[in-house]
């Protein structure tokens, strides 16, 4: 029996298989630990709270504009991911048994170039310079490689020195954006690609 079309259209986004290989406990340079796990559809409130707690400077560095909170459509986009064409992870800690997100990272496969993906990364202000960003970037690289992605691309504001330092440590290639002098284009070669190229489901 097929569900009524209206009910199906309004049904909540569901994840049928959670990639448990992405779950990891990371111990950082300063001795603190975080839980890294896949982003789930029910993480909308967690993701929104994370963005709101970022300083204006950190939000500008992440979104390249004066954003204060995520619009509903963007929030859905950032939490309703399929882990194949769009993979997102978050880092969290628990304070008095309440989960607090302290970082997020993701890559999105390019539809016209399936062996390339665009990536983004953000870390809460009080967790920056702990090594968390570098560790999450390595996590992204591993997952991208496992999914047949060979190159990661991103845009970093020229003034975002901490992120540029992270990119240089990762061996990224940096070049000026020909259309925006405030932005540097980042390219990371993902080494040891997957055994077989990725193919979209028929």
N, CA, C and O of each residue as an XYZ file, in Angstrom:
808
protein
N       0.849     -1.198      0.000
C       0.000      0.000      0.000
C       0.883      1.245      0.000
O       1.772      1.375      0.842
N       0.647      2.152     -0.929
C       1.425      3.375     -1.018
C       0.821      4.451     -0.121
O      -0.403      4.565     -0.068
N       1.642      5.262      0.601
C       1.099      6.340      1.417
C       0.455      7.395      0.555
O       0.830      7.581     -0.603
N      -0.510      8.084      1.115
C      -1.152      9.205      0.423
C      -0.089     10.218      0.039
O       0.817     10.480      0.830
N      -0.173     10.787     -1.140
C       0.877     11.680     -1.648
C       1.130     12.854     -0.725
O       2.284     13.218     -0.500
N       0.074     13.460     -0.179
C       0.249     14.615      0.703
C       0.990     14.224      1.969
O       1.842     14.968      2.454
N       0.658     13.036      2.511
C       1.331     12.582      3.729
C       2.791     12.297      3.451
O       3.651     12.624      4.269
N       3.082     11.700      2.324
C       4.474     11.400      1.984
C       5.278     12.675      1.813
O       6.438     12.741      2.221
N       4.667     13.693      1.209
C       5.375     14.947      0.976
C       5.719     15.648      2.274
O       6.734     16.339      2.361
N       4.867     15.471      3.295
C       5.084     16.151      4.567
C       5.785     15.280      5.605
O       6.002     15.708      6.738
N       6.138     14.058      5.215
C       6.782     13.158      6.172
C       8.159     13.695      6.526
O       8.830     14.273      5.671
N       8.596     13.517      7.775
C       9.922     14.001      8.164
C      11.018     13.239      7.441
O      10.877     12.056      7.128
N      12.110     13.940      7.184
C      13.260     13.317      6.543
C      13.788     12.220      7.451
O      13.921     12.430      8.657
N      14.090     11.063      6.900
C      14.539      9.925      7.699
C      15.862      9.401      7.162
O      16.090      9.379      5.952
N      16.726      8.981      8.069
C      17.982      8.347      7.705
C      17.809      6.845      7.904
O      17.496      6.386      9.002
N      18.015      6.089      6.834
C      17.774      4.652      6.908
C      19.007      3.872      7.360
O      18.905      2.739      7.830
N      20.155      4.491      7.210
C      21.376      3.821      7.644
C      22.369      4.867      8.107
O      22.820      5.687      7.307
N      22.715      4.853      9.381
C      23.663      5.813      9.933
C      25.081      5.278      9.737
O      25.355      4.138     10.113
N      25.983      6.063      9.161
C      27.360      5.599      8.961
C      28.145      5.591     10.275
O      28.805      6.570     10.624
N      28.063      4.490     10.984
C      28.680      4.406     12.315
C      30.198      4.513     12.251
O      30.832      4.822     13.260
N      30.798      4.264     11.081
C      32.256      4.391     10.957
C      32.717      5.823     11.195
O      33.894      6.060     11.465
N      31.790      6.784     11.094
C      32.140      8.184     11.301
C      32.139      8.578     12.777
O      32.530      9.694     13.117
N      31.708      7.683     13.648
C      31.651      7.993     15.081
C      33.028      7.761     15.700
O      33.635      6.707     15.511
N      33.504      8.741     16.427
C      34.849      8.662     16.992
C      34.950      9.589     18.202
O      34.363     10.671     18.207
N      35.681      9.172     19.212
C      36.024     10.048     20.318
C      37.427     10.586     20.081
O      38.378      9.818     19.936
N      37.552     11.904     20.042
C      38.844     12.537     19.776
C      39.385     13.173     21.042
O      38.674     13.912     21.722
N      40.615     12.894     21.356
C      41.319     13.584     22.439
C      42.219     14.627     21.800
O      43.047     14.309     20.947
N      42.051     15.875     22.220
C      42.703     16.993     21.542
C      44.024     17.376     22.205
O      44.399     16.830     23.242
N      44.713     18.320     21.586
C      46.031     18.734     22.066
C      45.992     19.271     23.491
O      46.954     19.107     24.242
N      44.886     19.913     23.868
C      44.800     20.501     25.207
C      44.240     19.538     26.251
O      43.983     19.939     27.386
N      44.048     18.274     25.881
C      43.576     17.262     26.823
C      42.071     17.065     26.836
O      41.586     16.084     27.399
N      41.319     17.977     26.226
C      39.869     17.816     26.171
C      39.486     16.757     25.136
O      40.237     16.481     24.201
N      38.313     16.176     25.322
C      37.812     15.165     24.398
C      36.469     15.600     23.839
O      35.692     16.279     24.511
N      36.209     15.203     22.605
C      34.918     15.474     21.969
C      34.431     14.196     21.305
O      35.219     13.330     20.926
N      33.117     14.103     21.175
C      32.511     13.023     20.404
C      32.243     13.537     19.004
O      31.565     14.549     18.831
N      32.767     12.852     18.007
C      32.505     13.185     16.605
C      31.529     12.158     16.061
O      31.724     10.954     16.227
N      30.479     12.638     15.412
C      29.450     11.734     14.890
C      28.794     12.357     13.661
O      28.939     13.554     13.415
N      28.064     11.533     12.882
C      27.351     12.089     11.731
C      26.252     13.059     12.172
O      25.656     12.891     13.236
N      25.995     14.056     11.361
C      24.852     14.944     11.582
C      23.581     14.182     11.225
O      23.530     13.482     10.213
N      22.551     14.324     12.066
C      21.276     13.641     11.867
C      20.169     14.666     11.635
O      20.323     15.830     12.005
N      19.054     14.251     11.027
C      17.961     15.198     10.783
C      17.445     15.860     12.054
O      17.016     17.013     12.017
N      17.481     15.145     13.182
C      16.976     15.707     14.442
C      17.953     16.670     15.102
O      17.704     17.132     16.215
N      19.067     16.981     14.430
C      20.066     17.894     14.987
C      19.817     19.356     14.626
O      20.702     20.191     14.811
N      18.636     19.679     14.118
C      18.375     21.052     13.682
C      18.553     22.050     14.826
O      19.212     23.075     14.655
N      17.972     21.759     15.987
C      18.101     22.686     17.118
C      19.548     22.792     17.575
O      20.014     23.874     17.931
N      20.256     21.673     17.565
C      21.666     21.652     17.968
C      22.498     22.501     17.009
O      23.361     23.270     17.432
N      22.230     22.351     15.721
C      22.974     23.110     14.711
C      22.667     24.597     14.816
O      23.568     25.427     14.698
N      21.414     24.932     15.035
C      21.047     26.335     15.160
C      21.705     26.963     16.386
O      22.203     28.087     16.320
N      21.706     26.240     17.495
C      22.334     26.757     18.709
C      23.831     26.956     18.499
O      24.409     27.912     19.017
N      24.461     26.061     17.744
C      25.886     26.185     17.454
C      26.173     27.474     16.678
O      27.101     28.211     17.011
N      25.381     27.736     15.657
C      25.589     28.936     14.845
C      25.347     30.188     15.680
O      26.105     31.152     15.573
N      24.313     30.190     16.503
C      24.008     31.365     17.320
C      25.111     31.665     18.328
O      25.354     32.828     18.649
N      25.787     30.622     18.833
C      26.802     30.850     19.864
C      28.131     31.321     19.285
O      28.996     31.792     20.024
N      28.301     31.196     17.966
C      29.533     31.682     17.357
C      29.610     33.198     17.468
O      28.586     33.880     17.416
N      30.806     33.720     17.620
C      30.974     35.168     17.618
C      30.665     35.699     16.218
O      30.730     34.944     15.248
N      30.330     36.989     16.098
C      30.099     37.554     14.761
C      31.263     37.310     13.807
O      31.051     37.062     12.620
N      32.497     37.379     14.323
C      33.657     37.135     13.465
C      33.677     35.696     12.968
O      33.933     35.453     11.789
N      33.407     34.736     13.859
C      33.429     33.330     13.453
C      32.301     33.014     12.492
O      32.477     32.221     11.567
N      31.122     33.635     12.704
C      30.024     33.419     11.749
C      30.381     33.988     10.383
O      30.082     33.376      9.357
N      31.015     35.150     10.365
C      31.411     35.727      9.073
C      32.449     34.848      8.386
O      32.412     34.671      7.168
N      33.364     34.305      9.161
C      34.382     33.441      8.573
C      33.760     32.169      7.989
O      34.225     31.654      6.972
N      32.719     31.675      8.632
C      32.082     30.445      8.144
C      31.149     30.717      6.964
O      31.178     29.992      5.970
N      30.318     31.766      7.070
C      29.280     31.987      6.062
C      29.562     33.174      5.135
O      28.785     33.447      4.220
N      30.677     33.879      5.376
C      31.095     35.003      4.526
C      30.041     36.110      4.475
O      29.873     36.763      3.445
N      29.343     36.317      5.573
C      28.342     37.376      5.632
C      27.861     37.577      7.062
O      28.271     36.842      7.960
N      26.997     38.563      7.284
C      26.545     38.912      8.640
C      25.381     38.051      9.136
O      24.440     38.569      9.737
N      25.441     36.771      8.892
C      24.369     35.868      9.314
C      24.337     35.744     10.834
O      25.387     35.693     11.475
N      23.137     35.695     11.416
C      22.970     35.531     12.866
C      22.482     34.128     13.186
O      22.969     33.493     14.122
N      21.523     33.649     12.411
C      21.044     32.280     12.577
C      20.680     31.721     11.212
O      20.573     32.467     10.238
N      20.490     30.404     11.139
C      20.237     29.755      9.864
C      18.760     29.860      9.488
O      17.897     29.531     10.302
N      18.453     30.309      8.278
C      17.068     30.276      7.802
C      16.574     28.830      7.752
O      17.387     27.913      7.638
N      15.264     28.607      7.833
C      14.731     27.233      7.854
C      15.225     26.364      6.699
O      15.593     25.208      6.911
N      15.238     26.906      5.482
C      15.666     26.098      4.338
C      17.134     25.702      4.461
O      17.500     24.572      4.138
N      17.973     26.619      4.923
C      19.389     26.309      5.105
C      19.583     25.290      6.215
O      20.427     24.401      6.104
N      18.811     25.413      7.275
C      18.897     24.474      8.387
C      18.542     23.068      7.928
O      19.207     22.103      8.305
N      17.503     22.949      7.119
C      17.148     21.625      6.586
C      18.273     21.088      5.717
O      18.641     19.917      5.817
N      18.816     21.945      4.867
C      19.896     21.518      3.983
C      21.094     21.009      4.775
O      21.742     20.045      4.368
N      21.390     21.645      5.895
C      22.581     21.294      6.656
C      22.394     20.084      7.559
O      23.376     19.541      8.065
N      21.163     19.651      7.770
C      20.921     18.503      8.655
C      20.315     17.302      7.940
O      20.430     16.178      8.431
N      19.678     17.508      6.805
C      19.061     16.407      6.072
C      20.014     15.976      4.962
O      19.854     16.356      3.802
N      21.005     15.177      5.339
C      22.078     14.787      4.419
C      21.994     13.287      4.135
O      21.436     12.526      4.926
N      22.555     12.872      2.998
C      22.444     11.464      2.602
C      23.738     10.681      2.793
O      23.752      9.470      2.570
N      24.829     11.337      3.199
C      26.131     10.714      3.464
C      26.796     10.153      2.207
O      27.831      9.494      2.305
N      26.228     10.399      1.043
C      26.820      9.959     -0.219
C      27.192     11.158     -1.086
O      28.325     11.267     -1.555
N      26.243     12.043     -1.292
C      26.529     13.272     -2.038
C      26.755     14.451     -1.104
O      27.327     15.465     -1.504
N      26.314     14.322      0.122
C      26.483     15.366      1.138
C      26.748     14.674      2.462
O      25.873     14.008      3.015
N      27.955     14.838      2.959
C      28.331     14.220      4.228
C      28.648     15.313      5.234
O      29.403     16.241      4.942
N      28.060     15.196      6.429
C      28.279     16.203      7.476
C      28.523     15.516      8.800
O      27.857     14.537      9.141
N      29.491     16.040      9.549
C      29.796     15.533     10.878
C      29.813     16.705     11.851
O      29.998     17.856     11.457
N      29.620     16.396     13.108
C      29.717     17.410     14.149
C      30.550     16.876     15.300
O      30.695     15.666     15.475
N      31.092     17.794     16.074
C      31.799     17.454     17.305
C      30.979     18.001     18.462
O      30.492     19.131     18.410
N      30.828     17.197     19.507
C      29.967     17.593     20.619
C      30.582     17.193     21.950
O      31.390     16.268     22.032
N      30.184     17.906     22.976
C      30.514     17.568     24.359
C      29.203     17.565     25.139
O      28.190     18.090     24.678
N      29.239     16.973     26.310
C      28.048     16.923     27.154
C      28.313     17.695     28.439
O      29.270     17.414     29.162
N      27.461     18.660     28.710
C      27.553     19.478     29.911
C      26.269     19.256     30.709
O      25.180     19.605     30.252
N      26.403     18.670     31.913
C      25.228     18.318     32.725
C      24.254     17.475     31.917
O      23.043     17.694     31.964
N      24.792     16.501     31.169
C      24.014     15.562     30.351
C      23.296     16.220     29.176
O      22.435     15.597     28.555
N      23.636     17.465     28.863
C      23.060     18.154     27.712
C      24.128     18.255     26.627
O      25.242     18.715     26.879
N      23.777     17.820     25.419
C      24.745     17.840     24.324
C      24.931     19.258     23.803
O      23.965     19.986     23.575
N      26.190     19.632     23.619
C      26.527     20.927     23.035
C      27.436     20.706     21.839
O      28.489     20.080     21.960
N      27.031     21.218     20.688
C      27.849     21.118     19.497
C      28.951     22.165     19.552
O      28.696     23.332     19.850
N      30.187     21.739     19.261
C      31.317     22.668     19.303
C      32.036     22.792     17.961
O      32.983     23.567     17.834
N      31.589     22.032     16.962
C      32.196     22.150     15.634
C      31.326     21.420     14.622
O      30.516     20.563     14.976
N      31.510     21.777     13.365
C      30.848     21.052     12.277
C      31.739     21.078     11.060
O      32.505     22.019     10.851
N      31.630     20.025     10.251
C      32.414     19.934      9.023
C      31.613     19.126      8.023
O      30.862     18.225      8.397
N      31.776     19.450      6.751
C      31.000     18.750      5.725
C      31.654     18.868      4.363
O      32.450     19.774      4.114
N      31.309     17.940      3.485
C      31.628     18.076      2.076
C      30.385     17.755      1.267
O      29.553     16.943      1.672
N      30.272     18.409      0.107
C      29.138     18.228     -0.794
C      29.687     17.943     -2.180
O      30.409     18.758     -2.754
N      29.343     16.788     -2.709
C      29.843     16.376     -4.011
C      29.309     17.299     -5.115
O      28.137     17.676     -5.107
N      30.175     17.652     -6.053
C      29.762     18.483     -7.182
C      29.006     17.626     -8.186
O      29.485     16.570     -8.598
N      27.832     18.083     -8.574
C      26.992     17.290     -9.476
C      27.616     17.128    -10.848
O      27.406     16.110    -11.508
N      28.389     18.127    -11.290
C      28.998     18.069    -12.617
C      30.418     17.514    -12.596
O      31.063     17.387    -13.636
N      30.889     17.187    -11.408
C      32.259     16.673    -11.249
C      32.268     15.776    -10.009
O      32.755     16.191     -8.958
N      31.735     14.545    -10.115
C      31.492     13.706     -8.941
C      32.735     13.283     -8.170
O      32.616     12.793     -7.047
N      33.917     13.458     -8.736
C      35.134     13.119     -8.000
C      35.696     14.327     -7.273
O      36.816     14.283     -6.764
N      34.915     15.422     -7.219
C      35.298     16.627     -6.485
C      34.148     17.019     -5.560
O      32.984     16.732     -5.837
N      34.495     17.676     -4.467
C      33.471     18.109     -3.511
C      33.899     19.427     -2.885
O      35.088     19.714     -2.747
N      32.904     20.221     -2.510
C      33.137     21.463     -1.781
C      33.009     21.184     -0.291
O      32.117     20.448      0.130
N      33.895     21.769      0.510
C      33.867     21.485      1.939
C      33.777     22.770      2.749
O      34.095     23.856      2.264
N      33.337     22.621      3.994
C      33.250     23.740      4.929
C      33.535     23.212      6.330
O      33.344     22.031      6.618
N      33.993     24.109      7.189
C      34.421     23.734      8.539
C      34.265     24.926      9.462
O      34.604     26.050      9.091
N      33.752     24.688     10.666
C      33.634     25.751     11.670
C      33.829     25.157     13.054
O      33.415     24.029     13.324
N      34.468     25.931     13.931
C      34.748     25.507     15.300
C      34.307     26.612     16.252
O      34.563     27.789     15.997
N      33.656     26.248     17.332
C      33.220     27.227     18.335
C      34.417     28.020     18.850
O      35.532     27.505     18.926
N      34.170     29.278     19.201
C      35.265     30.175     19.591
C      36.107     29.615     20.735
O      37.333     29.723     20.711
N      35.458     29.018     21.736
C      36.206     28.533     22.888
C      36.872     27.175     22.642
O      37.501     26.621     23.544
N      36.736     26.635     21.416
C      37.405     25.385     21.065
C      38.399     25.583     19.927
O      38.998     24.617     19.455
N      38.578     26.807     19.487
C      39.562     27.067     18.444
C      40.978     26.965     19.016
O      41.201     27.155     20.212
N      41.915     26.664     18.136
C      43.335     26.486     18.490
C      43.570     25.314     19.444
O      44.538     25.296     20.204
N      42.664     24.338     19.385
C      42.822     23.116     20.187
C      43.249     21.939     19.326
O      43.496     20.848     19.841
N      43.336     22.153     18.022
C      43.625     21.067     17.094
C      42.371     20.413     16.544
O      42.460     19.512     15.711
N      41.197     20.854     16.998
C      39.952     20.224     16.572
C      39.705     20.421     15.078
O      39.307     19.479     14.392
N      39.934     21.623     14.567
C      39.716     21.871     13.154
C      40.580     20.981     12.276
O      40.104     20.434     11.282
N      41.841     20.835     12.637
C      42.749     19.990     11.862
C      42.301     18.537     11.895
O      42.341     17.851     10.874
N      41.876     18.065     13.063
C      41.418     16.678     13.185
C      40.155     16.437     12.373
O      40.016     15.395     11.733
N      39.236     17.394     12.395
C      38.005     17.235     11.622
C      38.286     17.256     10.120
O      37.641     16.541      9.354
N      39.236     18.064      9.709
C      39.607     18.096      8.298
C      40.148     16.742      7.859
O      39.823     16.272      6.768
N      40.966     16.111      8.690
C      41.474     14.772      8.362
C      40.319     13.779      8.280
O      40.301     12.906      7.412
N      39.356     13.918      9.191
C      38.168     13.074      9.186
C      37.420     13.242      7.863
O      36.998     12.258      7.255
N      37.258     14.489      7.423
C      36.597     14.748      6.148
C      37.358     14.113      4.984
O      36.755     13.517      4.091
N      38.667     14.242      5.000
C      39.476     13.686      3.922
C      39.296     12.176      3.831
O      39.152     11.631      2.737
N      39.304     11.495      4.986
C      39.136     10.040      4.983
C      37.781      9.648      4.401
O      37.690      8.753      3.561
N      36.740     10.322      4.854
C      35.405      9.965      4.377
C      35.252     10.290      2.897
O      34.605      9.545      2.161
N      35.839     11.390      2.460
C      35.781     11.734      1.041
C      36.482     10.671      0.202
O      35.955     10.225     -0.817
N      37.659     10.276      0.634
C      38.405      9.241     -0.085
C      37.596      7.943     -0.171
O      37.549      7.300     -1.220
N      36.963      7.570      0.937
C      36.182      6.340      0.961
C      34.973      6.393      0.031
O      34.430      5.357     -0.353
N      34.555      7.611     -0.327
C      33.407      7.771     -1.221
C      33.829      8.162     -2.636
O      33.001      8.607     -3.431
N      35.101      7.998     -2.949
C      35.557      8.237     -4.313
C      35.832      9.682     -4.649
O      36.049     10.011     -5.815
N      35.830     10.559     -3.653
C      36.158     11.966     -3.884
C      37.675     12.125     -3.892
O      38.356     11.660     -2.978
N      38.196     12.772     -4.909
C      39.644     12.921     -5.054
C      40.155     14.317     -4.722
O      41.336     14.490     -4.423
N      39.272     15.316     -4.773
C      39.690     16.684     -4.487
C      38.613     17.406     -3.693
O      37.423     17.290     -3.982
N      39.049     18.148     -2.694
C      38.161     18.972     -1.888
C      38.457     20.440     -2.184
O      39.617     20.846     -2.256
N      37.407     21.223     -2.353
C      37.549     22.641     -2.651
C      36.804     23.470     -1.609
O      35.740     23.076     -1.133
N      37.369     24.611     -1.262
C      36.712     25.508     -0.321
C      37.134     26.943     -0.556
O      38.111     27.214     -1.254
N      36.387     27.854      0.036
C      36.701     29.280     -0.022
C      36.975     29.778      1.389
O      36.181     29.544      2.300
N      38.087     30.458      1.568
C      38.482     30.974      2.881
C      38.743     32.470      2.745
O      39.444     32.909      1.833
N      38.180     33.237      3.651
C      38.435     34.672      3.631
C      39.930     34.935      3.815
O      40.594     34.279      4.619
N      40.442     35.897      3.063
C      41.865     36.232      3.128
C      42.289     36.618      4.540
O      43.446     36.433      4.918
N      41.345     37.157      5.322
C      41.637     37.590      6.692
C      41.528     36.478      7.725
O      41.840     36.690      8.897
N      41.090     35.297      7.306
C      40.889     34.190      8.245
C      42.189     33.416      8.426
O      42.341     32.307      7.913
N      43.121     34.013      9.159
C      44.448     33.428      9.302
C      44.448     32.057      9.978
O      45.185     31.175      9.538
N      43.653     31.841     11.033
C      43.658     30.508     11.656
C      43.270     29.397     10.674
O      43.894     28.335     10.659
N      42.238     29.642      9.853
C      41.839     28.622      8.886
C      42.879     28.446      7.792
O      43.119     27.326      7.342
N      43.499     29.538      7.360
C      44.548     29.427      6.357
C      45.732     28.631      6.887
O      46.342     27.855      6.151
N      46.057     28.822      8.159
C      47.135     28.031      8.769
C      46.771     26.550      8.762
O      47.609     25.697      8.471
N      45.504     26.252      9.086
C      45.024     24.869      9.074
C      45.133     24.284      7.672
O      45.555     23.140      7.505
N      44.752     25.066      6.665
C      44.818     24.579      5.286
C      46.255     24.314      4.855
O      46.530     23.323      4.178
N      47.165     25.190      5.242
C      48.570     24.995      4.867
C      49.131     23.738      5.527
O      49.897     22.998      4.910
N      48.748     23.498      6.782
C      49.209     22.269      7.449
C      48.686     21.031      6.734
O      49.330     19.982      6.738
N      47.516     21.161      6.121
C      46.923     20.032      5.399
C      47.512     19.866      4.006
O      47.138     18.944      3.282
N      48.431     20.751      3.624
C      49.053     20.658      2.313
C      48.176     21.188      1.189
O      48.350     20.810      0.031
N      47.236     22.062      1.526
C      46.324     22.597      0.515
C      47.022     23.568     -0.415
O      47.995     24.222     -0.041
N      46.508     23.650     -1.634
C      46.941     24.665     -2.577
C      46.015     25.865     -2.436
O      44.795     25.708     -2.385
N      46.588     27.058     -2.372
C      45.822     28.288     -2.190
C      46.041     29.199     -3.382
O      47.162     29.342     -3.871
N      44.956     29.819     -3.848
C      45.077     30.801     -4.917
C      44.010     31.867     -4.722
O      42.970     31.615     -4.112
N      44.271     33.047     -5.238
C      43.312     34.133     -5.136
C      42.090     33.846     -5.994
O      42.199     33.336     -7.108
N      40.920     34.185     -5.452
C      39.696     34.089     -6.234
C      39.707     35.229     -7.254
O      39.774     36.395     -6.865
N      39.642     34.914     -8.553
C      39.712     35.986     -9.561
C      38.511     36.923     -9.518
O      38.564     38.021    -10.071
N      37.419     36.496     -8.862
C      36.214     37.322     -8.812
C      36.040     38.058     -7.497
O      35.187     38.938     -7.381
N      36.860     37.694     -6.488
C      36.702     38.304     -5.158
C      38.057     38.318     -4.468
O      38.542     37.275     -4.031
N      38.665     39.483     -4.367
C      40.008     39.586     -3.800
C      40.046     39.310     -2.302
O      41.130     39.160     -1.738
N      38.872     39.237     -1.633
C      38.839     38.965     -0.195
C      38.868     37.468      0.111
O      38.907     37.070      1.275
N      38.850     36.641     -0.934
C      38.714     35.191     -0.761
C      39.890     34.468     -1.397
O      40.368     34.844     -2.467
N      40.346     33.422     -0.715
C      41.323     32.504     -1.278
C      40.625     31.178     -1.585
O      39.862     30.666     -0.766
N      40.891     30.637     -2.758
C      40.353     29.339     -3.144
C      41.312     28.248     -2.662
O      42.520     28.325     -2.885
N      40.760     27.246     -2.005
C      41.539     26.172     -1.406
C      41.270     24.878     -2.162
O      40.123     24.569     -2.484
N      42.317     24.131     -2.441
C      42.167     22.807     -3.046
C      43.024     21.814     -2.276
O      44.219     22.033     -2.074
N      42.405     20.726     -1.849
C      43.102     19.656     -1.133
C      43.008     18.383     -1.962
O      41.915     17.924     -2.294
N      44.143     17.832     -2.285
C      44.185     16.565     -3.006
C      43.993     15.442     -1.998
O      44.773     15.306     -1.055
N      42.961     14.642     -2.197
C      42.683     13.514     -1.301
C      43.466     12.327     -1.817
O      43.192     11.831     -2.910
N      44.433     11.867     -1.048
C      45.345     10.825     -1.510
C      44.728      9.441     -1.363
O      43.835      9.213     -0.547
N      45.243      8.513     -2.194
C      44.824      7.117     -2.083
C      43.347      6.918     -2.332
O      42.667      6.312     -1.505
N      42.825      7.409     -3.449
C      41.394      7.378     -3.747
C      40.767      6.008     -3.613
O      41.468      5.004     -3.489
N      39.447      5.967     -3.638
C      38.702      4.721     -3.484
C      39.040      3.774     -4.636
O      39.487      4.201     -5.701
N      38.816      2.471     -4.396
C      39.150      1.473     -5.407
C      38.333      1.643     -6.678
O      38.851      1.420     -7.772
N      37.061      2.036     -6.559
C      36.209      2.199     -7.724
C      35.595      3.588     -7.705
O      35.300      4.112     -6.631
N      35.392      4.204     -8.881
C      34.788      5.525     -8.911
C      33.364      5.487     -8.409
O      32.670      4.478     -8.538
N      32.927      6.615     -7.824
C      31.554      6.719     -7.325
C      30.589      6.806     -8.476
O      30.851      7.487     -9.467
N      29.468      6.118     -8.349
C      28.408      6.230     -9.332
C      27.101      6.518     -8.615
O      26.788      5.909     -7.591
N      26.345      7.457     -9.170
C      25.039      7.776     -8.585
C      24.107      6.578     -8.720
O      24.176      5.818     -9.686
N      23.234      6.431     -7.724
C      22.266      5.353     -7.784
C      21.333      5.547     -8.965
O      20.924      6.667     -9.271
N      21.002      4.448     -9.626
C      20.104      4.537    -10.788
C      18.687      4.903    -10.350
O      17.794      5.022    -11.188
